[in-house]
Amino acid sequence: MSEHFENVPDALRKRRLLVGIVFLALLAVAILGMGKLRMDMTIEGWFHKEDPTLVAFHRYHQQFGSEDGVYIVYKPKDGDVFSPASLEAVRGIQNDLINFRSRLKEGEESALEHIVKVDTLVNASVLTVDGDLLISKALVGDTVPTSPEAIAEIKAIAEAEKQLPLQFFSRDHKYGGIHIETDFGTIPVDAEEITEDTVVSLEQTVASGEEAPVEFMPTDQADYLKLFEEIKTILGKPEYANQFDFYAVGNTAAAEHDVKMSEEMGILYMAAFGIIMVLLWFLFRSVSAVLWSMLIVILSTILTLGVTGWLGLTVTGFLILTILLILTVGVADSVHALTGYTRLRRSGIEHQAALRRAYKFTGVALLLTGLTNMTGTMALNITPVVPIQSFAIMSTLGILFALLLTFYLLPVLVDVWPTVSKKKVIADTPEKKRFLDVLPRLRSALDKAVPFVEKRPVAFIVPFMLVLVLSIYGATQVKIDSQILDQYPADSTFTQSVKVADDHMMGAYAMVLYLDFKEDFALQDPDVLKAMDELQQKFESKYEKYVVMTNSIAYVAKDANRKLNGNIAEFERIPDTRERLSQTLFLFNNANPSERQRLVDDSYRKANIKISLHSYGSYEYDQVFQQMRADIDEMMATLNTKYPRAEVSITGIFALAMQASQYITENQVITFGIALIVVSAILLLVFGSLKVGMIALIPNLIPALLTLGVLGIAGVPLDFFTMMLAPIIIGISVDDTVHFISHYQQQLAKDNNVNAALRRTMAEAGPGVVFTALILGLGFGIMAVASAAGTSNMGKFGALAIFMGLLNDLFLLPALLLKFKPEFKSAPAAGPVAEVQGAVEEGAAG
C-alpha cells in the first residue's frame, strides 16, 4: 500500500490540469449543495419523525395548539403588581400586543401575527355565577379601578383562585406574569404561507379516529428573533419601561442569546484559525505551508457542508463543533504530510523524490488515523438524537474530505508552490538562526526524552497506570445531567430571567400529559376526572420540589361545581354522577368555550394536564419522570376496565429535552465501547500483533478515560457536549500514536536495535507529534473560554485529554516499547530517514 501512496504525487503532477478541473467541479457542486442546507434549532428537531415522543408532541399540538410561547415576568418598580399604575401598564402592554394591526400601514407585515392569545392579570378569567349560569369574566376588565377598596377586592378574588397565584402574580405581589401564546410549531409543513386558514389554532379540532398526525414545520430562528424584537419594542416604551423590569423566558426569548452564542463560537473559531496559522509558521517558516494547510481545511468544510445539503441532513447548533473538528484534523493531516516532505528537502533530497518518499511513509499512517478518527465520530451515530447523529455524519464526512484532499490535492499544491524552493540546494552547513525559531529547541528537548525513559521505563509506566486506574474509577462516578441553562452564560439576561421565573413565579418550564381515551365523552365520566384530579394532587404533593402547579379540565370541573353550589368549600370536588358532571361542563363551555378547547376536545375524548416545573437537570428529572410514569400507569390501571384503549403520553418541549438526555444516557457507554472495539481492531490489523496493538491502544485509552474520570471525580456532569468527547478523543489521540509506532517500525527494521530505533523515531517524528498535539489541543482548548458552561467544559476537558495523549506518546509509549520489546510480523520498507541516510551515503561515495 505504501508503494501506491509513493506513486500518487507523480501521477497527480502529470495530470495537474485534470485534478484542478475535478476539484473545481466538486467545489461548484458543493456550493450548490450549501444552498440546500436546512437549519433547525428547535427541540422537535432532536427527534426522528416516527419517534413516539415526537408523535405524541405533534398530536398534542394538532389538538390543543402550541405551547411554544413567551412568558414575561415583570417586576413593578413601585413594588406591587396590584397597584393601579401596574395594572394600567399591564393593560397597555396587553392591548398593544393584541391590537397591533391598527398601527400597521397598508401592506405592512408584523411578526406579532404569530401571537394567538395574551393572558395577563388584567384579563385573567374568573368563573362567577349568575343565577343558574356560569359566567367567565376578566379579573380587572377594561377599566382599572383606582380606589383602595376596589383594588383590595381584586386581590381577594385573585388569591382565592387556585390557578392565578404564581401564574400571574407572586405570593408577595412583587412580580407578575404575562403569557403570550403563539402559533409556533403548529403550522403544517404543507402550508404554503402563514394565513389564518393554515395556522392550526385552538379553535381547530381533529376528527375522531386513528389518523396520522399533521407534521408541523420547525420554527425558524429568524421568526423567533423578529417576534421578540417587536415584543421588546413594546416593552421598551417609556410608560412600561419606567414602571417595570422585565424577565422573558421561552424559545422566543432564548433566540437572541442563541445568536450571541453562535457569534461567540464564530469568534472562537477565527481565534483558533489564527493560532493554528501562527503555529504552522513557526513549524515550517513557509507561507505556502500555512496557505495550503488552511486551504485543505476550507475546502474540506465547504465539501462537507455541500454534501450535507445534498443529503438533506438538518444542520443544528453542533455545526460549529463540526467545523472546529475539521479545522484541527485537517491541519493535523497536512502537518504530517508537509513535515515529512520538508524534512526530506532540508536533508538534501530533490523535490519530486522528497514528495514521493514523504507520501510513501505518511500515506498508510494518514489512512489509518483517518479511519480511526472516522470510527470515533461515527460511533456517536448510535444515539437516536438527530443533532448528534448529524454531528457524527458531518464530522465523519469532514475527516474523510480532509484525508482525500491531503492525498490528492495537497501534492499538487506543494508541487506548484513547495515549502522549500525546488531550486534550493541544501548545503552541508549549519542553518542560519531565525527569530523565535522553536524547532531546534524542541528537537533538542526531544533528544533527551528517550534517554531519560531508558533509565527506568517502569518508573514511567507505573504512574500512567495509576492514572488509568483512577480514571476508570472516576468514570464510574460520572453523572449524566444536561442542564438547559448550560447553553448560556451564567450572567446572561436569559439565565437570570429563568431564575426569576423559577424563584418567584410558576417556573420557566412545563410538561404536558396528553390523554386520549379513544372513546367519545369519556371525559364526562366522573371516574375519569376523579382519577385525573387524584393524579394532579399526587404530583403536587409527592413532587413538591419540582412541580409548581397543575391544571386540567378536572380542576375546572371542581371549581365550577363549588361556585354553582354557593362557593362552599366542600363542593370543590368532581360531581358524582355523569349527568351532573356533563351539566357542569356544559355550563363551563357556555361561559368560556375557548378555555374549554384548551383543556378538552369537543368530543370529550382527548384532554391534557399541564404541569409547571422548577428548573433542574436531566439527572433528577429522569428519575422523577420514571416515578411519574409509574403513577400514571397506576391511574390508568383503575380505568382500563372501562377504557382499555386509553393512552397517556408525557410530552411538551421540556419533556422532549429530558427524553433526548435519556437517549444519551442509555447509549453513551455503548458509543464508547463501539469506538474502543473498532479502534482496537484497526490497531491489531495494522501492526499484526496483539502485543503491539495493546501497546498502541493503552496510550489512547488513557486520555479518553481521563476525561470521564476527571468529570466524575470533579463532580462535573456529562452533558450533551462532554458526552461526545470520549469517542472523538479516542479517534483523535490515536493519530500521533499510529504515526509514532509506524515510524518506530520503520526504524526498528534497520538494525533491530530498540533503543536506537526509539531515539531516531523521537528525533524525526517527535516534532510533528508535538505540533499536531498543540494544534489539536489549542483547537479544542479555544472553546474553554466560551461563556457557556457546556461548550467551555468541552474545550477544557478536550484539551486536557489531547495534551495527556501527547505525554503518553512522549513518555509512556517509549517506556512500553522498551519494557515489552514487541516484535512486528513483517518488516516494512525503510522509512524516509533510512532513505535520507542512504542518499547521503551514496552522495558521499560518489
Residue pairs with C-beta under 8 A, 6 or more apart in sequence:
1 363
1 364
1 367
2 360
2 361
2 363
2 364
2 828
2 829
3 360
4 363
5 359
5 360
5 362
5 363
5 364
5 407
6 356
6 357
6 359
6 360
6 363
7 356
8 359
8 363
8 407
8 408
8 411
9 352
9 355
9 356
9 359
9 411
9 415
10 352
10 356
12 19
12 408
12 411
12 412
12 415
13 352
13 411
13 412
13 415
16 412
16 415
16 416
19 408
19 409
19 412
20 412
23 299
23 409
26 303
27 299
27 302
27 303
29 306
29 310
30 302
30 303
30 305
30 306
30 307
31 302
31 306
32 306
32 309
33 305
33 306
33 307
33 308
33 309
33 310
34 302
34 305
34 306
34 309
35 309
36 309
36 310
36 312
37 305
37 308
37 309
37 315
38 312
38 314
38 315
39 220
39 221
39 314
39 315
39 316
40 218
40 314
40 315
40 316
41 218
41 221
41 255
41 258
41 316
41 317
42 185
42 218
42 219
42 251
43 653
43 656
43 657
43 660
44 54
44 57
44 185
44 216
44 218
44 656
45 218
45 314
45 316
45 386
45 387
46 385
46 386
46 387
46 656
46 657
46 660
47 53
47 54
47 384
47 385
47 386
47 656
47 659
47 660
48 54
48 384
48 386
49 215
51 384
52 649
53 649
53 651
53 655
53 656
53 659
54 656
55 213
56 514
56 649
56 650
56 651
57 651
57 652
57 656
58 213
58 214
58 215
58 216
59 213
59 514
59 516
59 649
60 67
60 512
60 514
60 608
60 649
60 651
60 652
61 67
61 185
61 186
61 200
61 216
62 186
62 200
62 206
62 213
62 214
63 205
63 206
63 514
63 601
63 606
64 202
64 597
64 598
64 599
64 608
65 116
65 181
65 183
65 186
65 200
65 201
65 202
65 598
66 116
66 181
66 182
66 183
66 184
66 185
66 186
67 185
67 510
67 512
67 652
67 653
68 182
68 184
68 185
68 219
68 250
68 251
68 252
68 653
69 179
69 180
69 181
69 182
69 184
69 250
69 252
70 179
70 180
70 182
70 227
70 228
70 231
70 248
70 249
70 250
70 252
70 253
71 177
71 178
71 179
71 180
71 248
71 249
71 250
71 501
71 505
71 506
71 508
72 177
72 178
72 180
72 231
72 235
72 246
72 247
72 248
72 249
73 175
73 176
73 177
73 246
73 247
73 248
73 249
73 497
73 500
73 501
73 504
73 505
74 81
74 90
74 175
74 176
74 177
74 178
74 244
74 245
74 246
74 247
75 174
75 175
75 176
75 244
75 245
75 246
75 247
75 500
76 83
76 85
76 86
76 174
76 176
76 243
76 244
77 242
77 243
77 244
77 245
78 85
78 86
78 243
79 174
80 86
80 173
80 174
81 87
81 90
81 121
81 169
81 170
81 173
81 174
81 175
81 176
82 121
82 151
82 154
82 155
82 158
82 169
82 173
83 151
84 144
84 145
84 146
84 151
85 243
86 176
86 243
86 244
87 121
87 122
87 140
87 144
88 144
89 239
89 240
89 243
89 244
90 120
90 121
90 122
90 176
90 178
91 120
91 122
91 140
91 142
91 144
92 239
92 240
93 120
93 178
93 234
93 235
93 240
94 118
94 120
94 122
94 123
94 178
96 234
96 237
97 112
97 115
97 118
97 180
97 231
97 234
98 115
98 118
100 110
100 112
100 230
101 110
104 110
110 230
111 223
111 226
111 227
111 229
111 230
112 227
112 230
112 231
113 194
114 182
114 183
114 184
114 194
114 223
114 227
115 180
115 181
115 182
115 227
116 181
116 182
116 183
116 201
116 202
117 179
117 180
117 181
117 202
117 594
118 178
118 179
118 180
118 181
119 168
119 178
119 179
119 181
120 168
120 176
120 177
120 178
120 179
121 139
121 140
121 158
121 164
121 168
121 169
121 176
121 177
122 138
122 139
122 140
122 141
122 144
123 138
123 139
123 140
123 141
124 138
124 139
124 158
124 161
124 164
124 167
124 168
125 136
125 137
125 138
125 139
125 592
125 595
126 136
126 137
126 138
126 139
126 157
126 161
126 164
127 134
127 135
127 136
127 559
127 560
127 563
127 588
127 591
127 592
128 134
128 135
128 136
128 137
128 563
129 135
129 563
129 564
129 567
132 564
133 587
133 590
133 591
134 560
134 563
134 564
134 587
134 588
134 590
134 591
135 591
136 591
136 592
136 595
139 154
139 157
139 158
139 164
140 154
145 151
145 154
155 173
158 164
158 165
158 168
158 169
159 165
161 559
162 549
162 555
162 559
163 549
163 551
163 555
165 171
166 505
166 506
166 548
166 549
166 612
167 177
167 179
167 505
167 506
167 549
167 612
168 176
168 177
169 175
169 176
169 177
170 176
170 504
170 505
172 504
174 504
175 500
175 504
175 505
177 501
177 505
177 506
180 231
182 227
182 252
183 194
183 199
183 200
183 201
184 219
184 223
184 224
184 251
184 252
185 216
185 218
185 219
186 199
186 200
186 201
186 216
187 194
187 198
187 199
187 200
187 216
187 217
188 198
188 200
188 214
188 215
188 216
188 217
189 215
189 216
189 217
191 198
191 199
191 217
192 198
200 214
200 216
202 594
202 597
202 598
203 594
203 597
205 597
205 601
205 602
206 601
208 520
208 603
208 605
219 251
221 255
221 258
221 259
224 251
224 252
224 254
224 255
225 255
225 256
225 259
227 252
228 248
228 252
228 253
228 255
228 256
231 248
231 252
234 240
235 241
235 244
235 246
247 493
247 496
247 497
247 500
247 501
248 494
248 497
249 494
249 497
249 498
249 501
249 508
250 508
251 653
253 494
253 497
254 488
254 494
257 488
257 492
257 493
257 494
258 317
258 487
260 492
261 317
261 487
261 488
261 786
261 787
261 788
261 791
262 317
262 320
264 786
264 787
264 788
265 320
265 783
265 786
265 791
266 320
268 782
268 783
268 785
268 786
269 320
269 323
269 324
269 327
269 782
271 782
272 324
272 327
272 328
272 778
272 779
272 782
273 294
273 327
275 778
275 782
276 293
276 294
276 327
276 328
276 331
276 775
276 778
276 779
277 290
277 294
279 771
279 774
279 775
279 778
280 289
280 290
280 293
280 294
280 331
280 335
280 775
281 289
281 290
282 436
282 437
282 438
282 439
283 289
283 335
283 339
283 439
283 767
283 771
284 290
284 338
284 342
284 419
285 434
285 437
286 342
286 419
286 420
288 413
288 414
288 417
288 418
288 419
289 334
289 338
289 342
289 419
291 417
292 334
292 338
292 410
292 413
292 414
292 417
293 330
293 331
293 334
293 335
293 338
294 331
295 413
296 330
296 331
296 333
296 334
296 402
296 405
296 406
296 409
296 410
297 326
297 327
297 330
297 331
297 402
299 401
299 405
299 409
300 326
300 330
300 398
300 401
300 402
300 405
301 323
301 326
301 327
301 398
303 397
303 401
304 322
304 326
304 394
304 397
304 398
304 401
307 397
308 315
308 390
308 393
308 394
308 397
311 393
313 390
313 393
313 394
314 386
314 387
314 390
315 390
316 386
316 387
316 390
316 391
317 387
318 387
318 388
318 390
318 391
319 394
321 391
321 395
321 721
321 724
321 794
322 391
322 394
322 395
322 398
323 398
324 779
324 780
324 782
324 783
325 377
325 395
325 398
325 399
325 728
326 395
326 398
326 399
326 401
326 402
327 779
328 732
328 775
328 776
328 779
328 780
329 373
329 398
329 399
329 402
329 732
329 735
329 776
330 398
330 402
330 405
330 406
331 772
331 775
331 779
332 735
332 772
332 775
332 776
333 366
333 369
333 370
333 402
333 403
333 406
334 406
334 410
335 768
335 771
335 772
335 775
336 362
336 365
336 366
336 739
336 768
336 772
337 358
337 359
337 362
337 366
337 406
337 410
338 410
338 414
338 419
339 767
339 768
339 771
340 357
340 358
340 359
340 361
340 362
340 768
340 832
341 354
341 355
341 358
341 414
341 418
341 419
342 419
342 420
343 764
343 832
343 836
344 353
344 354
344 357
344 358
344 832
344 835
344 836
345 351
345 354
345 418
345 419
345 420
345 424
345 426
346 420
346 426
346 431
347 426
347 836
347 839
347 840
348 426
348 428
348 836
348 839
348 840
348 843
349 357
349 835
349 836
349 839
351 415
351 418
351 420
351 422
355 411
355 414
355 415
357 832
357 835
358 832
359 407
359 411
360 829
360 832
361 742
361 743
361 746
361 831
361 832
362 739
363 407
364 742
365 738
365 739
365 742
366 403
366 406
366 407
367 403
368 682
368 686
368 738
368 742
369 734
369 735
369 738
369 739
370 399
370 400
370 402
370 403
371 682
372 678
372 679
372 682
372 683
372 730
372 731
372 734
372 735
372 738
373 399
373 731
373 732
373 734
373 735
374 396
374 399
374 400
374 731
375 675
375 678
375 679
375 682
375 731
376 675
376 679
376 727
376 728
376 729
376 730
376 731
376 732
377 391
377 392
377 395
377 396
377 399
377 727
377 728
377 731
378 392
378 393
378 396
379 392
379 671
379 672
379 674
379 675
379 678
379 727
380 388
380 389
380 391
380 392
380 671
380 724
380 727
380 728
381 388
381 389
381 392
381 393
382 667
382 670
382 671
382 674
383 389
383 663
383 664
383 667
383 668
383 671
384 663
384 667
385 660
385 663
385 664
388 664
388 720
388 724
391 724
395 728
433 440
439 767
442 766
442 767
442 770
443 763
443 766
443 767
446 762
446 763
446 766
446 767
446 770
446 810
447 759
447 762
447 763
449 762
449 766
449 810
449 811
449 814
450 755
450 758
450 759
450 762
450 814
451 759
453 460
453 811
453 814
453 815
453 818
454 755
454 758
454 818
457 814
457 815
457 816
457 818
457 819
458 815
458 819
460 811
460 812
460 815
461 812
461 815
461 816
461 819
464 702
464 808
464 811
464 812
464 815
467 702
467 706
468 698
468 701
468 702
468 705
470 709
470 713
471 702
471 705
471 706
471 708
471 709
471 710
472 705
472 709
473 709
473 712
473 713
474 708
474 709
474 710
474 711
474 712
474 713
475 705
475 708
475 709
475 712
476 712
477 712
477 713
478 708
478 711
478 712
478 717
478 718
479 619
479 712
479 715
479 717
479 718
480 618
480 619
480 622
480 661
480 664
480 665
480 668
480 717
480 718
480 719
480 723
481 617
481 618
481 619
481 620
481 661
481 717
481 718
481 719
482 617
482 618
482 657
482 660
482 661
482 664
482 717
482 719
482 720
483 617
483 618
483 717
483 719
483 789
483 790
484 509
484 615
484 657
485 495
485 498
485 615
486 719
486 721
486 788
486 789
486 790
487 788
487 790
487 791
488 494
488 495
488 787
488 788
489 495
489 787
489 788
490 789
492 787
497 508
498 508
498 615
499 615
501 507
501 508
502 508
502 614
502 615
506 548
506 549
506 612
507 548
507 612
507 613
507 614
507 615
508 615
509 612
509 613
509 614
509 615
509 653
509 654
510 610
510 611
510 612
510 613
510 652
510 653
510 654
511 611
511 613
511 650
511 651
511 652
511 654
511 655
512 608
512 609
512 610
512 611
512 650
512 651
512 652
512 655
513 608
513 609
513 611
513 632
513 648
513 649
513 650
513 651
514 606
514 608
514 648
514 649
514 651
515 532
515 606
515 607
515 608
515 609
515 646
515 647
515 648
516 605
516 606
516 646
516 647
516 648
517 523
517 528
517 605
517 606
517 639
517 643
517 645
517 646
518 605
518 643
518 645
518 646
518 647
519 605
519 643
519 645
519 646
520 603
520 604
520 605
521 582
521 603
521 604
521 605
522 528
522 604
522 605
522 642
522 643
522 646
523 529
523 553
523 600
523 604
523 605
523 606
523 607
524 578
524 581
524 582
524 585
524 604
525 578
525 581
525 642
526 574
526 575
526 576
526 577
526 578
526 581
527 638
527 639
527 642
528 639
528 643
529 553
529 554
529 557
529 574
529 581
530 554
530 574
531 635
531 638
531 639
532 552
532 553
532 554
532 607
532 609
532 635
533 552
533 554
533 555
533 558
533 574
534 635
535 609
535 631
535 632
535 635
536 550
536 552
536 554
536 555
536 609
538 631
539 547
539 550
539 611
539 628
539 631
540 547
540 549
540 550
542 627
542 631
543 624
543 627
543 628
545 614
546 613
546 614
546 616
546 620
546 621
546 624
547 611
547 612
547 613
547 614
548 612
548 613
548 614
549 611
549 612
550 609
550 610
550 611
550 612
551 599
551 609
551 610
552 599
552 607
552 608
552 609
552 610
553 585
553 596
553 599
553 600
553 607
554 574
554 609
556 588
556 595
556 596
556 599
557 574
557 575
557 581
557 584
557 585
557 588
558 572
558 573
558 574
559 572
560 584
560 585
560 587
560 588
561 571
561 572
561 573
561 574
561 575
561 580
561 584
562 568
562 569
562 571
562 572
562 573
564 571
564 584
564 587
565 571
574 581
575 581
575 583
575 584
585 596
585 604
588 596
589 596
599 607
599 608
600 606
600 607
601 607
613 654
617 717
618 657
618 658
618 661
618 662
618 665
619 717
621 658
622 658
622 661
622 662
622 665
625 650
625 655
625 658
628 650
629 650
632 648
632 650
635 648
636 646
636 648
639 646
640 646
660 720
661 720
664 720
664 723
668 718
668 723
668 726
671 726
671 727
672 704
672 726
672 727
672 730
674 727
675 726
675 727
675 730
675 731
676 701
676 704
676 730
679 697
679 700
679 730
679 731
679 734
680 693
680 697
683 692
683 693
683 696
683 697
683 734
683 738
684 690
684 693
686 693
686 696
686 738
687 693
687 696
687 741
687 745
687 824
688 824
688 825
688 826
689 822
689 823
689 824
689 825
691 820
691 822
691 823
692 741
692 822
692 824
695 741
695 813
695 816
695 817
695 820
695 822
696 734
696 737
696 738
696 741
696 813
698 808
698 812
698 816
699 733
699 737
699 805
699 808
699 809
699 812
699 813
699 816
700 730
700 733
700 734
700 737
700 805
700 808
701 730
702 804
702 805
702 808
702 812
703 729
703 730
703 733
703 801
703 802
703 804
703 805
703 808
704 725
704 726
704 727
704 729
704 730
704 733
704 801
705 726
706 800
706 801
706 804
707 722
707 725
707 726
707 729
707 797
707 798
707 800
707 801
708 718
708 726
710 716
710 797
710 800
711 717
711 718
711 722
711 797
716 722
716 793
716 797
719 790
719 793
720 790
721 790
721 791
721 793
721 794
722 790
722 793
722 794
722 797
724 794
725 794
725 797
725 798
725 801
728 798
729 798
729 801
729 802
729 805
732 776
732 802
732 805
733 801
733 802
733 805
733 808
735 772
735 776
736 769
736 772
736 773
736 805
736 806
736 809
737 805
737 808
737 809
737 813
739 765
739 768
739 769
740 761
740 765
740 769
740 809
740 813
741 813
743 761
743 764
743 765
743 831
744 757
744 758
744 761
744 765
744 817
745 824
745 828
746 828
746 829
746 830
746 831
746 833
746 834
747 756
747 757
747 758
747 760
747 761
747 831
747 833
747 834
748 754
748 757
748 824
749 824
749 827
749 828
749 830
750 757
750 830
750 834
751 757
754 817
754 818
754 821
755 818
758 814
758 817
758 818
760 833
762 810
762 814
764 832
764 833
766 810
769 806
769 809
769 810
770 806
770 810
773 802
773 803
773 805
773 806
773 809
776 802
777 799
777 802
777 803
777 806
778 799
780 794
780 795
780 798
780 799
780 802
781 795
781 796
781 798
781 799
782 795
783 791
783 792
783 794
783 795
783 796
783 798
784 792
784 795
784 796
784 799
785 792
785 795
786 792
786 795
830 838
